[in-house]
């Protein structure tokens, strides 16, 4: 298996960038479209455990759009073969002063493109 094939990594980096833009602008439709639409998709958030796309949709649609801006650091995107990859990053938010955010996503490339199949977001003291 080849790791970080340049064209595959570039595609996943673009998907990750689209996700980040949708997140900070609260583009719920785009965010929902970047998650795999299925019952096995999981998102563990800083204060919620979401199982399946229905729960993820409900969370996204109810979430406040205030205070979503953030600064990323130490982002590592790795691809394995043609259709699997991970994205891990740290983030800082003005609304979470003194805390470090951590985000990990597992991505799979389906016919319709790259989709998150599992995500984990957490905060820790800085």
Order of alpha helices (4+ residues) and beta strands (2+ residues): alpha-alpha-beta-beta-alpha-beta-beta-beta-beta
